[in-house]
């Protein structure tokens, strides 16, 4: 089993990343800020407009299988440094064939979306269980019932277009009641449905940032497994879009990203003061709070859970790697179906 390695997050504007022997060196204004052995890393994520890396480091990362990604300060993916295509060519060829086959693609996409809807419903049910005052909440009750109906419909769906429609409607139902999961009473922490590009409220801004972190982890897991992160089964191919990573992250949004967001807000580790409001209505997470989110993200990944399919104790951070490998096993015909992650 692959060991859970660390991700290095670089958020200091003006940083320069270079290779120093077998280590990565982070310099700022001519001074060394950090040195980390490259073999201790699983990925490097640069969050800023003015963070650069040397060609030697990019080559070393590609050779070592360390994903080096560049995002804007709010987590939106910009680019990644990659070397020659690695992995099993036969696995990738089967991935491409399956992606071009409507029946084969639907089989995998359906499992991803049903898991996402089931996990969203579990998130709402847990909120009702953990908070006695939420037990009589009619909105939460109706949303869980609606998600149960959408789940049954998705399981019998016969085409990708319909599946996308079901997923979209389920997401609307889920995010309409997402504010009910907040225990902190702050009128500034409002949310009117899901908004992105740009996020229009603090909750959406936090979710968008966490989804970017999740997408990076999923992409790293897929590339490490030998799959092509750009060719998905649910999300259509688009230049620069890691479609398979977006497919894989669907089942983890409620369980991982959404739960971290709720924990940060409910514990008041992130408050309305941690966001800046732009003239165009966009709401963005400030620099210092962003670092607190990164710490919470890494801490969450250290927690352990019993994998629902493998029935083994694993760290949360390993889940995306395990799911990527289960997907590869399905493509190799070692598994009859892709066992998407379903939160118990």
N, C-alpha and C positions, 0 to 999 in steps of 0.2 A: 504494500500500500504506500502511496506517495505521502511523504511527510509534509505537514503543513508549514510552509515557509512564510516569510514576512514580505510585506509590501512596503517599500520606501515611498513616503509622500513628501514631495518638495513643493513648498508653498511660498518661499521667500523670493520675491521679484528680484531679478538681476542675478540669480544664482547661475553658476556654471558647473556642469557635471562633467567629469573626465575620468579616465582610467588611470589608476596609479598602482602598477603591479597587478596583483590579483584583487584589488579593491576598487571601489568607486569613491571618488573624492568630490565633495560638494564645496565649492568656493564662492565667496561673496565679497565683493570689493577687495579682492586680492588676498583674503584671509580664509584659511580652511575652517569650515564650519562642522564638517562631519566626514568620517571615513568608515565605510562598511565593506566587509568582504563580499565580493559578488556572489560567491556560492551560498551565502546566507539569505539571498533574496529570491523571491518568486516573481516580483514585479516592481517596476518603478513608475510612479504616477506623478507627473509634473502638472501642478495646478497654478497657472499664471500666464501672463502675456509675454513676459520677458525672462523665460528660463530656457537655457540652451544646453546642449550636450555635444561633446566632441565625437568625431567620426569613429575614433578608436573605441570609445565607450559603446557606441551604437553597434559596432561590429562584435564587440565582446558580449554584449547582451544577446545579440542574435545567436551567437555560437553557444552561449550558455543556456539558452531557452528562457531568458528573463525578458518579460514583456516591458518595453519602454514606451509609455504613452504620454501624450501631451494633450492637456485639456485647458480650457479657459478657466479663470478663477472660480467660476460657478459650477465647474464640473462637466461642461459640455465638451464632448470629444472633438479634437482637432486633427490629430495625426498620431501615427505610431511608427517606430523604427523597427523594421523587420529585415531579416536576411533572406537567404534562399529558402524556398518552400521546403519544409521538413515534413516528417510523418510518412505514413504508409500510403503510397500512391494508389494502391488498390482500395484502401478505405475511402480515400477522397473521391475516386472515380465512382464508387458505389453511392457516396453522398450526393454527387452531382446527378446520377441517374435517378435516385430517389426524389430529389428536389424537382426534377423535370416530370415526374410521374404524379399526376393529380391524386391518384388513389394512395400511393405510398406516402406522399407528403401530408395528405389529410390524416392518415393514421397516426403520424407522429405529432402533428400540430394539434390534433384533437386531444391527445393525452396531456400536452403542455397546457392547453386552455382549461380543460376540466380540472386539472390540478390547481391552476390559478384560482378558479372560481371556488373550488372546495376550500382552499387555504384562506381566501377572503372571507368566506362564510365562517370558518373556524375562528378567525380573528374577531368577528363580531360576537360569536357565541362565547368566546373566552372573556370578552369585555362584560357581557351580561353576567357571567359566572363570577368574575372577580369583583364586580361592583354591584352590590345588592340594590343600590338606587336605580340601576339601569334595567332591572328585571321587568319593570312595568313600562319600559320605554316602547311605545307603539311603533315608532319609526324604526328602531333596531329590529323589532320583531318582524315587521313587514319586509325589511331588507333581507333578513336571513331567509324568510320564506321565498322571496323573489329570487335570491341566489340559488336556492334549492331547485326552483323551477328551471332556471337558466342552466343549471348543471345537468339536469335530466335532458333538456333539449340539446345541449352540446354533445352529450354522449351518443345521440342518435343522428347527429348532423351528417349530411351527405356531400357537402362541398365547402371549399375554403371560404368563399364569399359569405355564405350563411354563418359559418363559424366566427368570422370576424365581426359580423353583426351581433351575434350572441355575446361575444366577449365585450364589445363596446357597450351594450345595454347593461351587462352585469357590472362593468366598471362604473357606469353612471349611478346605479343603485348603491354600490359600495361607497363611492366617494360622497354621495349625498348625505350619508349618515356618518361619515368619518369624523366630523366635528363632535359627534356624540361620544366618541372614544376619548376625548380630551377631558381630563379632570380639572385642569387649571381654568379658572374663570377670569379670562382676560378678553375684553371685547376686541382688542387689536389682533388676537389670534383667531381670526375668522377664516372660513373656507367656504367658498360657494362653488363646489364641484372642482374637478381637476382642470388646472390651467398650466400651460407650459409655453416656452418660447414666445414671450417670457412668462414666468410665473407671476401671478397677480396678487398674491398674498403670502405671508410668512410661512404658512404650513406647506403650500405648494412649492415655495422656494427651497425649503428643507427637503421635501420629498424628491424634487428634481436633482438636487445635489447627491442624495443617497442613491438614487437610481443610476447616476453616472458612475459612482463607485462600484455598484453591483455589475454594471455592464463591463467595466474594466476587468473585474474578477472572472466573469463568465468568459470573456474573450481569452484571457490568459489560460483558463482551464481547457478550452476547446483547442487552442493552438498547441498546448502541451500534450494533448491527447492525439494530435495528428489530424484533426478535422480543420476544415476551412471555415473560419468564423464569418466569412462574408456571404456564404451560401446557406440560406435558411429554408425552412419548410412552411412557416407561417408568414413571416415578413418577406416581402418581395425584394429581389436583388436591386441594389442601387449603389452607384459608385461611392466609395467611402463609407458605406453603411455596414456594420458588422451584424448582418441579419440573423445568423445562427445564434450569436450571443444574445440578441434581443429575444429570440425564441426561448432560449434556455433560462433567461432571467425572469420570464413571466411567472413561473411557478414559485419563484423566490421573493417576488415583490411584497406580498402581504406578510410572509413569515420573517423576512430579514429586514428589508429596508423600512417598511411601514412600522414594524415593531420598534426599531431603533428610533425612528422619528417620534413615536408616541412616548417612549421612555424619556427621551431628552426633553420634550415639552412638558410632560406631566410631572417630572422631577424638577422642572424649572431650571434645568441646566442650559437650556436655550429659551430665551424670552423674546418678546416683541422688540426690545432694545437692540437685539443682535442682528437686525436687518436694516438695510437702507432702502429708501423708497425713491425711485427715479421719476422724472417728469412724465415719462411715457406710460406710467402705471406699473412698470416692472418692479418687483421686490427681490432683492438680492441679499444673500448671507454675507455678513462682514468677515474680514480676514481672521480676527482672533477667534470668534465663535466657530469658524470653519475648522480650526485646529481641534477644538473640543469635540466636534462631530467626528473627526478622523480618529481620535482616541477612542470614542465610544464604539465606532465601527470595528476597530481592531479588537477591542475587548469583547464585543459580542461574538466575534469569530472564534474566540478562545473557548467559549462555552461548549459543553458536550451535549449530544442528543443521540438517541437510538435511531439509526437509519431505518425508515419504515419498510424498505425492501430487503436490505442486507441483514437487518436485525443485529447490527454491530454498533458499539459506542464509538462515535466519531466527533471531532470538533466541528462546529458550525462552518468554519472556514473551509473545511474539506468537502462540504456537501456539493459545491458546484463542480469540483474535480471528479467526485464520484459519479455525479449525474452525467458529466461529459463522457466518462468511460462506459457507463451503462448505455448511453446513446450509441457509442462506437460498437459495443457488443451487439446491439440490435441491428445495426447496419451490416455487421459481419454475419448475421443470422444466428448468432449464439443465443439470442433472446427473441421470442416470438413477437414481443411488443416492447416499446420503450416505457419502462416503469418510471414515470414522472414522480417528483417528490411531492408527497401528500402529507401535510402536517397532521399529526395525531394529537 
